Amino acid sequence: MGKISTESGIKVLDRAVAIMLTVAEAPMSLGELCESTGLPRATTHRLATALEVHHILTRTSEGKWAIGEVLGSLGGNRQTKLIDVATPIMATLMNSTKESVQLYQLAGTERVCIAAQEPAMGLQNTVPAGTRLPLTAGSAARVFLAFSNPHLRDAILEQGAKFTLADLEQVHAQGWAASISEREVGLASISAPIFNSEGAFLAVLSMSGPAERFRGSERWADDLVAAAQKLSNQL
């Protein structure tokens, strides 16, 4: 513990803060985290896993711990940058597909729309910024649970989600999800994950509209995934 420079006298808090501050500098594996903090391997793993459960830390595609959704959402500048970068990409996607486009982030056991682009004309699905939706149904919910930590996934599946673990594994493998009349009858959507510059899962980009226009929605998959990748690359 010699590498923890500030101590409050509450050992578990000091250790958790040391882990958070260390990970904030760069994503780290368990071994790297132990070396940087000077904490025992078992202690580091236990605390980092607990912080991950609360979305304070998350895992990158390489399995390293990185800053999670909770800390990211507390930094208004990060969300502002995400929205600023996403806005022109969302507008281009909306104009090319003539469908509504949304950007979601995780908020505890819900997803919240932080930005939306709506076509000027035609029947559409309107999701105003600030809208909170459950993680039990919909393509965006599938993506959140496919790429977030397994504790959240298992908890939502136990609540009676409208998809299975096998469905989520397929989403993770193909990199996008679609749903027809899953959250609301007559409504369909398709979604893809957004990652930050460190490879950590950050948000979900979605398109939505009337179910009849999304039959065979795979035709939108390439456009949506390309937009999501462009957004990830620019963060």
Residue frames as a rotation matrix with the C-alpha (Angstrom) as fourth column:
MET 1
0.557 0.831 0.000 0.00
0.831 -0.557 0.000 0.00
0.000 0.000 -1.000 0.00
GLY 2
-0.134 -0.722 -0.679 3.02
0.649 -0.581 0.491 2.23
-0.749 -0.375 0.546 -0.06
LYS 3
-0.828 -0.222 0.514 1.99
0.557 -0.424 0.714 3.67
0.059 0.878 0.475 -3.41
ILE 4
0.291 0.935 0.204 -1.23
0.798 -0.355 0.488 5.19
0.528 0.020 -0.849 -2.05
SER 5
-0.587 -0.720 0.370 -0.17
0.462 -0.673 -0.577 8.73
0.665 -0.168 0.728 -1.26
THR 6
-0.576 0.469 0.670 -3.31
-0.674 -0.736 -0.064 10.00
0.463 -0.489 0.740 0.52
GLU 7
-0.628 0.348 -0.697 -5.04
0.484 0.875 0.001 8.10
0.610 -0.337 -0.717 3.30
SER 8
-0.102 0.718 0.688 -8.27
-0.477 -0.643 0.600 8.96
0.873 -0.267 0.408 5.14
GLY 9
-0.696 -0.145 0.703 -8.00
-0.705 0.321 -0.632 6.24
-0.134 -0.936 -0.325 7.75
ILE 10
0.413 0.818 0.401 -10.79
-0.536 0.574 -0.619 4.24
-0.737 0.041 0.675 6.08
LYS 11
-0.457 -0.837 0.302 -8.73
-0.250 0.447 0.859 1.55
-0.854 0.317 -0.414 4.42
VAL 12
-0.200 0.403 0.893 -11.30
0.763 0.635 -0.116 0.15
-0.614 0.658 -0.435 1.97
LEU 13
0.842 0.507 -0.185 -12.20
0.316 -0.741 -0.593 3.66
-0.437 0.441 -0.784 0.78
ASP 14
0.276 -0.831 -0.484 -8.56
-0.590 -0.544 0.597 4.64
-0.759 0.120 -0.640 0.32
ARG 15
-0.574 -0.518 0.634 -7.93
0.094 0.727 0.680 1.50
-0.813 0.450 -0.369 -1.71
ALA 16
0.212 0.742 0.636 -11.02
0.835 0.200 -0.512 1.97
-0.507 0.640 -0.578 -3.89
VAL 17
0.864 0.067 -0.500 -10.08
-0.090 -0.954 -0.284 5.60
-0.496 0.291 -0.818 -4.59
ALA 18
-0.132 -0.986 -0.102 -6.52
-0.475 -0.027 0.879 4.55
-0.870 0.164 -0.465 -5.43
ILE 19
-0.432 0.049 0.901 -7.88
0.596 0.765 0.244 2.09
-0.677 0.643 -0.359 -7.98
MET 20
0.623 0.755 0.205 -10.22
0.675 -0.387 -0.628 4.68
-0.395 0.530 -0.751 -9.53
LEU 21
0.677 -0.417 -0.606 -7.50
-0.391 -0.902 0.184 7.32
-0.623 0.112 -0.774 -9.78
THR 22
-0.392 -0.873 0.290 -5.07
-0.223 0.396 0.891 4.85
-0.892 0.285 -0.350 -11.30
VAL 23
-0.225 0.406 0.886 -7.55
0.817 0.574 -0.055 3.61
-0.531 0.711 -0.461 -13.90
ALA 24
0.752 0.536 -0.384 -8.46
0.296 -0.795 -0.529 7.22
-0.589 0.284 -0.756 -14.73
GLU 25
0.050 -0.833 -0.550 -4.93
-0.524 -0.491 0.696 7.65
-0.850 0.254 -0.461 -16.10
ALA 26
-0.415 -0.158 -0.896 -5.21
-0.877 0.333 0.347 4.70
0.243 0.930 -0.277 -18.50
PRO 27
0.728 0.669 -0.150 -7.06
-0.622 0.737 0.266 1.36
0.288 -0.101 0.952 -18.80
MET 28
-0.353 -0.896 0.269 -5.23
-0.923 0.287 -0.257 -1.35
0.153 -0.339 -0.928 -16.86
SER 29
0.097 0.251 -0.963 -5.18
-0.108 0.965 0.241 -5.11
0.989 0.081 0.121 -16.49
LEU 30
0.954 0.271 -0.130 -5.29
0.073 0.208 0.975 -6.69
0.291 -0.940 0.179 -13.06
GLY 31
0.354 -0.901 -0.249 -1.52
0.935 0.343 0.090 -7.10
0.004 -0.264 0.964 -13.01
GLU 32
-0.367 -0.477 0.798 -0.90
0.550 -0.804 -0.227 -3.52
0.750 0.356 0.558 -14.11
LEU 33
0.433 0.644 0.631 -3.37
-0.199 -0.614 0.764 -2.25
0.879 -0.456 -0.137 -11.52
CYS 34
0.887 -0.169 -0.429 -1.67
0.456 0.458 0.763 -4.20
0.067 -0.873 0.484 -8.74
GLU 35
-0.052 -0.996 0.078 1.73
0.986 -0.064 -0.155 -2.89
0.160 0.068 0.985 -9.75
SER 36
-0.306 -0.045 0.951 0.55
0.292 -0.955 0.049 0.72
0.906 0.292 0.305 -9.99
THR 37
0.508 0.619 0.599 -1.35
-0.386 -0.458 0.801 0.79
0.770 -0.638 0.006 -6.69
GLY 38
-0.603 -0.779 0.170 0.83
-0.562 0.264 -0.784 -1.57
0.566 -0.569 -0.597 -4.69
LEU 39
0.087 0.746 0.661 -2.28
-0.975 0.199 -0.096 -3.44
-0.203 -0.636 0.744 -3.55
PRO 40
-0.621 -0.250 0.743 -2.51
-0.239 0.963 0.124 -7.24
-0.747 -0.101 -0.657 -3.17
ARG 41
-0.953 0.181 -0.242 -3.89
-0.201 0.221 0.954 -9.06
0.226 0.958 -0.174 -6.19
ALA 42
-0.536 0.793 -0.292 -6.94
0.808 0.582 0.097 -10.49
0.247 -0.183 -0.952 -4.39
THR 43
-0.222 0.412 -0.884 -7.81
0.561 -0.688 -0.461 -7.12
-0.798 -0.598 -0.078 -2.88
THR 44
-0.752 -0.134 -0.646 -7.42
-0.366 -0.730 0.578 -5.33
-0.549 0.670 0.499 -6.20
HIS 45
-0.896 0.425 -0.132 -9.60
0.113 0.505 0.856 -7.83
0.430 0.751 -0.501 -8.03
ARG 46
-0.374 0.785 -0.493 -12.30
0.925 0.281 -0.255 -7.73
-0.062 -0.552 -0.832 -5.34
LEU 47
-0.218 0.261 -0.940 -12.51
0.302 -0.898 -0.319 -3.94
-0.928 -0.353 0.117 -5.24
ALA 48
-0.844 -0.128 -0.521 -12.26
-0.417 -0.455 0.787 -3.42
-0.338 0.881 0.331 -9.00
THR 49
-0.801 0.595 -0.075 -15.01
0.430 0.656 0.620 -5.98
0.418 0.464 -0.781 -9.58
ALA 50
-0.181 0.740 -0.648 -17.22
0.888 -0.161 -0.432 -4.27
-0.424 -0.653 -0.628 -6.98
LEU 51
-0.414 -0.034 -0.910 -16.63
-0.120 -0.989 0.091 -0.90
-0.902 0.147 0.405 -8.66
GLU 52
-0.981 0.064 -0.184 -17.56
-0.173 0.152 0.973 -2.50
0.090 0.986 -0.138 -11.97
VAL 53
-0.521 0.837 -0.165 -20.86
0.852 0.521 -0.046 -3.73
0.047 -0.165 -0.985 -10.53
HIS 54
0.164 0.564 -0.809 -21.73
0.609 -0.704 -0.367 -0.11
-0.776 -0.432 -0.459 -9.70
HIS 55
0.643 0.082 0.761 -20.63
0.754 -0.242 -0.611 1.05
0.134 0.967 -0.217 -13.19
ILE 56
0.794 -0.480 -0.373 -17.84
-0.221 -0.800 0.558 3.14
-0.566 -0.360 -0.741 -11.66
LEU 57
-0.472 -0.870 -0.144 -15.39
-0.559 0.168 0.812 1.02
-0.682 0.464 -0.565 -13.65
THR 58
0.769 0.628 -0.120 -15.98
-0.500 0.473 -0.725 -0.89
-0.399 0.617 0.678 -16.85
ARG 59
0.071 -0.750 0.658 -14.03
0.269 0.649 0.711 -3.29
-0.961 0.126 0.247 -19.06
THR 60
-0.085 -0.182 -0.980 -12.49
-0.864 -0.477 0.163 -2.53
-0.497 0.860 -0.116 -22.44
SER 61
0.772 0.365 -0.521 -12.64
-0.612 0.648 -0.453 -4.97
0.171 0.669 0.723 -25.33
GLU 62
-0.050 -0.882 -0.468 -9.22
-0.363 0.453 -0.815 -6.19
0.930 0.129 -0.343 -24.14
GLY 63
0.425 0.317 -0.848 -10.55
0.561 0.643 0.521 -6.95
0.710 -0.697 0.095 -20.67
LYS 64
-0.703 -0.699 -0.131 -8.79
0.565 -0.439 -0.699 -4.03
0.431 -0.565 0.704 -18.98
TRP 65
0.140 0.732 -0.667 -10.54
0.941 -0.308 -0.140 -1.88
-0.308 -0.608 -0.732 -16.39
ALA 66
-0.724 -0.255 0.641 -11.41
0.480 -0.854 0.203 1.66
0.495 0.455 0.741 -17.46
ILE 67
-0.898 0.429 -0.099 -13.56
-0.241 -0.667 -0.706 4.51
-0.369 -0.609 0.702 -16.14
GLY 68
-0.662 0.695 0.280 -17.21
0.734 0.677 0.055 3.47
-0.152 0.242 -0.958 -16.23
GLU 69
-0.209 0.691 0.692 -20.52
0.668 -0.416 0.618 5.10
0.715 0.591 -0.374 -17.09
VAL 70
0.626 0.521 -0.580 -21.17
0.777 -0.360 0.516 6.57
0.060 -0.774 -0.630 -13.64
LEU 71
-0.018 -0.715 -0.699 -17.94
0.545 -0.593 0.592 8.57
-0.838 -0.370 0.401 -13.45
GLY 72
-0.779 -0.263 0.569 -18.23
0.626 -0.289 0.724 9.46
-0.026 0.920 0.390 -17.11
SER 73
0.068 0.910 0.409 -21.76
0.777 -0.306 0.551 10.80
0.626 0.281 -0.727 -16.63
LEU 74
0.533 0.077 -0.843 -20.61
0.742 -0.521 0.422 12.96
-0.407 -0.850 -0.335 -13.71
GLY 75
-0.509 -0.765 -0.395 -18.26
0.376 -0.610 0.697 14.80
-0.774 0.207 0.598 -16.05
GLY 76
0.497 0.831 -0.251 -20.49
0.150 -0.367 -0.918 17.10
-0.855 0.419 -0.307 -18.06
ASN 77
0.050 -0.555 -0.830 -17.67
-0.808 -0.511 0.294 17.87
-0.588 0.656 -0.474 -20.47
ARG 78
-0.849 -0.373 0.375 -17.43
-0.140 0.842 0.521 14.24
-0.510 0.390 -0.767 -21.54
GLN 79
-0.129 0.883 0.451 -21.14
0.696 0.405 -0.593 14.01
-0.706 0.237 -0.667 -22.32
THR 80
0.545 0.293 -0.785 -21.05
-0.205 -0.862 -0.464 17.37
-0.813 0.414 -0.410 -24.08
LYS 81
-0.419 -0.775 -0.473 -18.16
-0.737 -0.014 0.676 16.18
-0.530 0.632 -0.565 -26.25
LEU 82
-0.746 0.203 0.634 -20.02
0.339 0.935 0.100 12.95
-0.573 0.290 -0.767 -27.05
ILE 83
0.314 0.949 0.022 -23.11
0.569 -0.169 -0.805 14.86
-0.760 0.265 -0.593 -28.13
ASP 84
0.352 -0.247 -0.903 -21.09
-0.534 -0.845 0.023 17.42
-0.769 0.474 -0.429 -30.11
VAL 85
-0.728 -0.675 -0.116 -19.26
-0.513 0.425 0.746 14.70
-0.454 0.603 -0.656 -32.02
ALA 86
-0.647 0.508 0.569 -22.43
0.498 0.846 -0.189 12.63
-0.577 0.162 -0.800 -32.48
THR 87
0.056 0.830 -0.555 -24.73
-0.016 -0.555 -0.832 15.39
-0.998 0.055 -0.018 -33.74
PRO 88
-0.059 -0.050 -0.997 -23.48
-0.929 -0.364 0.073 15.70
-0.366 0.930 -0.025 -37.37
ILE 89
-0.945 -0.292 -0.147 -23.10
-0.324 0.894 0.310 11.92
0.040 0.341 -0.939 -37.66
MET 90
-0.552 0.819 0.155 -26.65
0.441 0.444 -0.780 11.40
-0.708 -0.363 -0.606 -36.41
ALA 91
0.120 0.599 -0.792 -27.95
-0.418 -0.693 -0.588 14.06
-0.900 0.402 0.167 -38.80
THR 92
-0.489 -0.384 -0.783 -26.27
-0.870 0.145 0.472 12.38
-0.068 0.912 -0.405 -41.76
LEU 93
-0.985 0.144 0.092 -27.71
0.138 0.988 -0.064 9.00
-0.101 -0.051 -0.994 -40.76
MET 94
-0.240 0.954 -0.179 -31.19
0.269 -0.112 -0.957 10.50
-0.933 -0.278 -0.229 -40.34
ASN 95
0.062 0.250 -0.966 -31.04
-0.725 -0.654 -0.216 12.23
-0.686 0.714 0.141 -43.71
SER 96
-0.684 -0.410 -0.603 -29.85
-0.723 0.489 0.487 9.14
0.095 0.770 -0.631 -45.55
THR 97
-0.940 0.315 -0.134 -32.37
0.328 0.940 -0.091 6.76
0.097 -0.130 -0.987 -43.97
LYS 98
-0.442 0.785 0.435 -35.28
-0.384 -0.603 0.699 9.16
0.811 0.142 0.568 -43.27
GLU 99
0.356 0.514 -0.780 -35.66
0.510 0.593 0.623 7.51
0.783 -0.620 -0.051 -39.84
SER 100
0.841 -0.006 0.541 -35.36
-0.420 -0.638 0.646 8.81
0.341 -0.770 -0.539 -36.27
VAL 101
0.099 -0.893 -0.438 -31.92
0.312 0.446 -0.839 8.52
0.945 -0.054 0.323 -34.67
GLN 102
0.902 0.216 0.373 -31.16
-0.284 -0.355 0.891 8.43
0.325 -0.910 -0.259 -30.94
LEU 103
-0.225 -0.960 -0.168 -28.09
-0.156 0.206 -0.966 8.33
0.962 -0.191 -0.196 -28.72
TYR 104
0.826 0.564 0.014 -28.41
-0.163 0.214 0.963 6.52
0.540 -0.797 0.268 -25.38
GLN 105
-0.441 -0.890 0.112 -26.25
-0.484 0.131 -0.865 6.17
0.755 -0.436 -0.489 -22.29
LEU 106
-0.125 0.326 -0.937 -26.64
0.600 0.777 0.190 3.87
0.790 -0.538 -0.293 -19.32
ALA 107
-0.345 0.095 0.934 -28.23
-0.650 -0.741 -0.165 5.34
0.677 -0.664 0.317 -16.17
GLY 108
-0.366 0.150 0.919 -28.24
-0.808 0.439 -0.393 2.69
-0.462 -0.886 -0.040 -13.45
THR 109
-0.630 0.225 0.743 -30.69
0.299 0.953 -0.035 0.02
-0.717 0.201 -0.668 -14.56
GLU 110
0.619 0.785 0.027 -32.21
0.364 -0.256 -0.896 2.21
-0.696 0.564 -0.444 -17.28
ARG 111
-0.429 -0.679 0.595 -31.08
0.895 -0.234 0.379 3.84
-0.118 0.696 0.708 -20.50
VAL 112
0.275 0.482 -0.832 -31.45
0.363 -0.853 -0.375 7.56
-0.890 -0.199 -0.410 -21.06
CYS 113
0.440 -0.063 0.896 -31.69
0.882 -0.158 -0.444 9.35
0.170 0.985 -0.014 -24.41
ILE 114
-0.004 -0.532 -0.847 -29.07
0.586 -0.688 0.429 12.13
-0.811 -0.494 0.314 -24.42
ALA 115
-0.588 -0.130 -0.799 -29.58
-0.479 -0.739 0.473 13.27
-0.652 0.661 0.372 -28.03
ALA 116
-0.054 0.629 0.776 -32.05
0.579 0.652 -0.489 12.71
-0.813 0.423 -0.399 -30.87
GLN 117
-0.833 -0.113 -0.541 -32.53
-0.373 -0.608 0.701 13.62
-0.408 0.786 0.465 -34.51
GLU 118
-0.135 0.890 0.435 -36.04
0.361 0.453 -0.815 13.49
-0.923 0.047 -0.383 -36.03
PRO 119
-0.710 -0.049 0.703 -37.02
0.703 -0.099 0.704 13.72
0.036 0.994 0.105 -39.73
ALA 120
-0.918 0.334 -0.216 -39.01
-0.296 -0.936 -0.189 16.82
-0.265 -0.109 0.958 -40.58
MET 121
-0.087 0.911 -0.404 -41.77
-0.992 -0.041 0.121 14.85
0.094 0.411 0.907 -42.28
GLY 122
-0.164 0.121 -0.979 -43.41
-0.371 0.912 0.175 11.45
0.914 0.392 -0.105 -42.21
LEU 123
0.872 0.488 0.033 -44.48
-0.266 0.417 0.869 8.98
0.410 -0.767 0.494 -39.54
GLN 124
-0.117 -0.993 -0.029 -41.70
-0.271 0.060 -0.961 8.68
0.955 -0.105 -0.276 -37.00
ASN 125
0.505 0.159 -0.848 -40.79
0.721 0.461 0.517 7.52
0.473 -0.873 0.118 -33.50
THR 126
0.276 -0.358 0.892 -40.07
-0.270 -0.919 -0.285 10.50
0.923 -0.162 -0.350 -31.26
VAL 127
0.495 -0.231 -0.838 -37.84
0.823 0.433 0.367 9.97
0.278 -0.872 0.404 -28.23
PRO 128
0.805 -0.166 0.570 -37.04
-0.174 -0.984 -0.040 13.35
0.567 -0.067 -0.821 -26.63
ALA 129
-0.305 -0.948 -0.091 -33.66
0.047 0.080 -0.996 13.87
0.951 -0.308 0.021 -24.98
GLY 130
-0.616 0.029 0.787 -33.95
-0.762 -0.272 -0.587 13.02
0.197 -0.962 0.190 -21.31
THR 131
0.499 0.845 -0.191 -36.35
-0.785 0.534 0.315 10.12
0.369 -0.007 0.930 -21.85
ARG 132
-0.554 -0.609 0.568 -35.57
-0.789 0.602 -0.125 7.10
-0.266 -0.517 -0.814 -19.66
LEU 133
0.404 0.632 -0.662 -36.42
-0.793 0.602 0.091 3.63
0.456 0.488 0.744 -20.94
PRO 134
0.672 -0.101 0.734 -36.04
-0.500 0.669 0.550 0.16
-0.547 -0.736 0.399 -19.42
LEU 135
-0.364 -0.869 -0.336 -33.33
-0.913 0.262 0.313 -2.34
-0.184 0.421 -0.888 -20.25
THR 136
-0.316 0.314 0.895 -35.78
-0.165 0.911 -0.378 -5.22
-0.934 -0.267 -0.236 -20.52
ALA 137
0.379 0.508 0.773 -36.79
0.697 0.392 -0.600 -4.64
-0.608 0.767 -0.206 -24.17
GLY 138
0.941 0.035 -0.337 -35.66
-0.190 -0.771 -0.608 -3.00
-0.281 0.636 -0.719 -27.38
SER 139
0.722 -0.689 0.065 -32.57
0.457 0.405 -0.792 -3.17
0.520 0.601 0.607 -29.56
ALA 140
0.164 -0.679 0.716 -30.69
-0.479 -0.689 -0.544 -0.53
0.863 -0.253 -0.438 -27.52
ALA 141
0.561 0.096 0.822 -31.37
-0.812 0.258 0.524 -2.53
-0.162 -0.961 0.223 -24.34
ARG 142
0.972 -0.204 0.117 -29.94
0.224 0.951 -0.210 -5.61
-0.068 0.231 0.971 -26.05
VAL 143
0.401 -0.872 0.279 -26.75
0.223 -0.203 -0.954 -3.74
0.889 0.445 0.113 -26.93
PHE 144
0.229 -0.298 0.927 -26.35
-0.827 -0.561 0.025 -2.31
0.513 -0.772 -0.375 -23.43
LEU 145
0.676 0.093 0.731 -26.63
-0.601 0.643 0.474 -5.76
-0.426 -0.760 0.490 -21.87
ALA 146
0.929 -0.366 0.065 -24.46
0.332 0.738 -0.588 -7.43
0.167 0.567 0.807 -24.51
PHE 147
0.201 -0.911 0.360 -21.57
0.349 -0.277 -0.895 -5.03
0.915 0.306 0.262 -23.88
SER 148
0.284 -0.074 0.956 -22.01
-0.773 -0.608 0.182 -3.99
0.567 -0.791 -0.230 -20.21
ASN 149
-0.684 -0.648 0.336 -20.87
-0.714 0.500 -0.490 -5.96
0.149 -0.575 -0.804 -17.20
PRO 150
-0.609 0.415 -0.676 -22.40
0.043 0.868 0.495 -9.42
0.792 0.272 -0.546 -16.64
HIS 151
-0.845 0.327 -0.424 -23.82
0.473 0.085 -0.877 -8.49
-0.251 -0.941 -0.227 -13.23
LEU 152
-0.530 0.666 -0.525 -26.17
-0.578 -0.737 -0.351 -5.96
-0.621 0.118 0.775 -14.82
ARG 153
-0.551 0.279 -0.786 -26.99
-0.690 0.377 0.618 -8.38
0.469 0.883 -0.015 -17.65
ASP 154
-0.773 0.209 -0.599 -27.91
0.344 0.931 -0.119 -11.20
0.533 -0.298 -0.792 -15.30
ALA 155
-0.788 0.488 -0.376 -29.99
0.232 -0.331 -0.915 -8.93
-0.571 -0.808 0.148 -13.07
ILE 156
-0.433 0.639 -0.636 -32.04
-0.813 -0.582 -0.031 -7.62
-0.390 0.503 0.771 -16.01
LEU 157
-0.611 0.190 -0.768 -32.51
-0.424 0.741 0.520 -11.09
0.669 0.644 -0.373 -17.48
GLU 158
-0.845 0.269 -0.462 -33.92
0.518 0.631 -0.578 -12.21
0.136 -0.727 -0.673 -14.14
GLN 159
-0.689 0.596 -0.412 -36.43
-0.189 -0.697 -0.692 -9.35
-0.700 -0.399 0.593 -14.26
GLY 160
0.148 0.785 0.602 -38.14
0.496 0.468 -0.732 -10.90
-0.856 0.406 -0.320 -17.27
ALA 161
-0.402 -0.379 -0.833 -36.35
-0.510 -0.663 0.548 -9.37
-0.760 0.645 0.073 -20.24
LYS 162
0.671 0.740 -0.048 -37.84
-0.387 0.295 -0.874 -10.06
-0.632 0.605 0.484 -23.67
PHE 163
0.508 -0.588 -0.629 -34.63
-0.604 0.277 -0.747 -11.66
0.614 0.760 -0.215 -24.90
THR 164
0.982 -0.158 -0.100 -32.31
0.187 0.806 0.562 -14.43
-0.008 -0.571 0.821 -23.77
LEU 165
0.369 -0.927 -0.073 -28.62
-0.211 -0.160 0.964 -14.79
-0.905 -0.340 -0.254 -22.98
ALA 166
-0.132 -0.381 0.915 -28.19
0.761 0.552 0.340 -16.46
-0.635 0.741 0.217 -26.37
ASP 167
0.717 0.445 0.537 -29.74
0.684 -0.597 -0.419 -13.40
0.135 0.668 -0.732 -28.04
LEU 168
0.898 -0.400 -0.184 -27.24
-0.282 -0.843 0.457 -11.14
-0.338 -0.359 -0.870 -26.26
GLU 169
0.045 -0.907 0.419 -24.33
0.145 0.420 0.896 -13.34
-0.988 0.020 0.150 -27.25
GLN 170
0.149 0.084 0.985 -25.43
0.969 0.184 -0.162 -13.02
-0.195 0.979 -0.054 -30.88
VAL 171
0.969 0.211 0.130 -25.61
0.228 -0.965 -0.134 -9.22
0.097 0.159 -0.983 -30.53
HIS 172
0.556 -0.825 -0.106 -22.08
-0.313 -0.326 0.892 -9.14
-0.770 -0.463 -0.439 -29.12
ALA 173
-0.103 -0.619 0.778 -20.80
0.523 0.632 0.572 -11.32
-0.846 0.466 0.259 -31.95
GLN 174
0.125 0.212 0.969 -22.40
0.990 -0.090 -0.108 -9.37
0.064 0.973 -0.221 -34.83
GLY 175
-0.782 -0.589 -0.203 -21.97
0.614 -0.785 -0.086 -5.91
-0.109 -0.192 0.975 -33.31
TRP 176
-0.793 0.596 0.123 -25.57
-0.552 -0.790 0.267 -4.67
0.257 0.144 0.956 -33.60
ALA 177
-0.792 0.601 0.109 -29.12
0.417 0.663 -0.622 -5.55
-0.446 -0.447 -0.775 -32.55
ALA 178
-0.759 0.649 0.042 -32.62
-0.357 -0.470 0.807 -5.25
0.544 0.598 0.589 -34.01
SER 179
-0.810 0.586 0.000 -36.07
0.338 0.466 -0.818 -5.52
-0.479 -0.663 -0.576 -32.46
ILE 180
-0.731 0.674 0.112 -39.60
-0.116 -0.283 0.952 -5.51
0.673 0.683 0.285 -33.88
SER 181
0.251 0.929 0.272 -42.56
-0.432 -0.144 0.890 -4.65
0.866 -0.341 0.365 -31.61
GLU 182
-0.197 -0.420 -0.886 -40.49
0.573 0.684 -0.452 -5.69
0.796 -0.596 0.106 -28.59
ARG 183
-0.925 -0.135 -0.354 -40.78
0.370 -0.521 -0.769 -2.64
-0.081 -0.843 0.532 -26.35
GLU 184
-0.343 0.839 -0.423 -43.93
-0.351 -0.532 -0.771 -1.26
-0.872 -0.116 0.477 -27.96
VAL 185
0.001 0.434 0.901 -46.28
0.683 0.658 -0.318 -2.82
-0.730 0.616 -0.295 -30.50
GLY 186
0.843 0.358 0.402 -45.80
0.532 -0.437 -0.725 -1.30
-0.083 0.825 -0.559 -33.95
LEU 187
0.775 -0.627 -0.079 -42.37
-0.619 -0.779 0.104 0.12
-0.127 -0.032 -0.991 -33.10
ALA 188
0.814 -0.579 0.052 -39.02
0.576 0.791 -0.206 -1.21
0.078 0.198 0.977 -34.32
SER 189
0.783 -0.618 -0.068 -35.40
-0.587 -0.771 0.246 -0.24
-0.205 -0.153 -0.967 -33.88
ILE 190
0.705 -0.697 -0.131 -31.83
0.548 0.653 -0.522 -1.16
0.449 0.296 0.843 -34.67
SER 191
0.917 -0.346 0.199 -28.83
-0.391 -0.679 0.621 -0.27
-0.079 -0.647 -0.758 -32.48
ALA 192
0.502 -0.837 -0.218 -25.04
0.456 0.469 -0.756 -0.44
0.736 0.280 0.617 -32.34
PRO 193
0.638 -0.287 -0.714 -22.43
0.718 -0.112 0.687 0.20
-0.277 -0.951 0.135 -29.60
ILE 194
0.716 -0.493 0.494 -20.19
-0.163 -0.806 -0.569 3.25
0.679 0.327 -0.658 -29.24
PHE 195
0.546 -0.624 -0.559 -16.71
0.837 0.435 0.332 2.93
0.035 -0.649 0.760 -27.70
ASN 196
0.914 -0.282 -0.291 -14.39
-0.198 -0.937 0.288 5.62
-0.354 -0.205 -0.912 -26.39
SER 197
0.536 -0.763 -0.362 -10.78
-0.719 -0.188 -0.669 6.12
0.442 0.619 -0.649 -27.42
GLU 198
-0.401 -0.692 0.600 -9.67
-0.904 0.405 -0.137 3.58
-0.148 -0.598 -0.788 -24.81
GLY 199
-0.713 0.156 -0.683 -11.96
-0.265 0.842 0.470 0.87
0.648 0.516 -0.559 -26.18
ALA 200
-0.898 0.436 -0.066 -14.46
0.216 0.306 -0.927 1.04
-0.384 -0.847 -0.369 -23.30
PHE 201
-0.373 0.864 0.338 -18.17
0.828 0.146 0.541 0.72
0.418 0.482 -0.770 -24.08
LEU 202
-0.971 -0.135 -0.199 -19.71
0.204 -0.901 -0.383 4.19
-0.128 -0.413 0.902 -23.78
ALA 203
-0.363 0.859 -0.360 -23.10
-0.584 -0.511 -0.630 4.56
-0.726 -0.019 0.688 -25.45
VAL 204
-0.408 0.337 0.849 -25.57
0.635 0.773 -0.001 3.18
-0.656 0.538 -0.529 -27.99
LEU 205
-0.754 0.194 -0.627 -26.55
-0.539 -0.728 0.423 4.68
-0.374 0.657 0.654 -31.35
SER 206
-0.481 0.681 0.552 -30.07
0.473 0.731 -0.491 3.73
-0.738 0.025 -0.674 -32.49
MET 207
-0.873 0.440 -0.210 -32.49
-0.429 -0.488 0.760 4.16
0.232 0.753 0.615 -35.36
SER 208
-0.716 0.680 0.156 -36.22
0.378 0.566 -0.732 3.67
-0.587 -0.466 -0.663 -34.80
GLY 209
-0.720 0.553 -0.419 -39.54
-0.694 -0.584 0.421 3.93
-0.012 0.594 0.805 -36.59
PRO 210
0.336 0.934 0.121 -42.74
-0.904 0.355 -0.238 2.10
-0.265 -0.029 0.964 -37.54
ALA 211
-0.018 -0.364 0.931 -42.33
-0.268 0.899 0.347 -1.67
-0.963 -0.243 -0.114 -37.56
GLU 212
0.762 0.388 0.518 -43.49
0.328 0.458 -0.826 -2.07
-0.558 0.800 0.222 -41.15
ARG 213
0.856 -0.495 -0.148 -40.56
-0.443 -0.554 -0.705 0.05
0.267 0.669 -0.693 -42.37
PHE 214
0.005 -0.907 0.421 -38.06
-0.992 0.048 0.117 -1.99
-0.126 -0.418 -0.900 -40.37
ARG 215
0.805 0.230 0.547 -38.98
-0.165 0.972 -0.166 -5.44
-0.570 0.043 0.820 -41.58
GLY 216
0.627 -0.686 0.370 -35.72
0.761 0.438 -0.478 -6.91
0.166 0.581 0.796 -42.79
SER 217
0.986 -0.153 -0.066 -33.94
-0.125 -0.941 0.313 -4.10
-0.110 -0.301 -0.947 -40.93
GLU 218
0.343 -0.909 0.238 -30.60
0.616 0.409 0.673 -5.74
-0.709 -0.084 0.700 -41.72
ARG 219
0.384 -0.176 0.907 -30.56
0.846 -0.328 -0.421 -3.38
0.371 0.928 0.023 -44.70
TRP 220
0.825 -0.069 0.561 -29.80
-0.194 -0.967 0.167 -0.57
0.531 -0.247 -0.811 -42.25
ALA 221
0.879 -0.436 -0.195 -27.17
0.391 0.422 0.818 -2.49
-0.274 -0.795 0.542 -40.30
ASP 222
0.075 -0.921 0.383 -24.19
0.987 0.015 -0.158 -1.50
0.140 0.390 0.910 -42.44
ASP 223
0.086 0.023 0.996 -25.13
0.242 -0.970 0.002 2.20
0.967 0.241 -0.089 -42.37
LEU 224
0.887 0.330 0.322 -25.73
-0.219 -0.312 0.925 2.19
0.406 -0.891 -0.204 -38.62
VAL 225
0.729 -0.667 -0.152 -22.58
0.606 0.527 0.595 0.27
-0.317 -0.527 0.789 -37.75
ALA 226
-0.043 -0.747 0.664 -20.51
0.876 -0.348 -0.334 2.53
0.481 0.567 0.669 -40.02
ALA 227
0.342 0.247 0.907 -21.95
-0.095 -0.951 0.295 5.61
0.935 -0.187 -0.302 -38.26
ALA 228
0.998 0.039 0.046 -21.26
-0.052 0.158 0.986 4.09
0.031 -0.987 0.160 -34.83
GLN 229
0.422 -0.906 0.036 -17.68
0.893 0.422 0.159 3.27
-0.160 -0.035 0.987 -35.81
LYS 230
-0.027 -0.383 0.923 -17.15
0.550 -0.777 -0.306 6.78
0.835 0.499 0.232 -37.17
LEU 231
0.685 0.356 0.635 -18.43
-0.305 -0.652 0.694 8.24
0.661 -0.669 -0.338 -33.90
SER 232
0.915 -0.384 -0.128 -16.18
0.329 0.521 0.788 5.94
-0.236 -0.762 0.603 -31.85
ASN 233
0.178 -0.908 0.379 -13.16
0.968 0.093 -0.233 6.87
0.177 0.409 0.895 -33.96
GLN 234
0.018 -0.129 0.991 -13.76
0.282 -0.951 -0.129 10.60
0.959 0.282 0.020 -33.46
LEU 235
0.935 0.350 0.053 -14.03
0.035 -0.240 0.970 10.45
0.352 -0.906 -0.237 -29.67
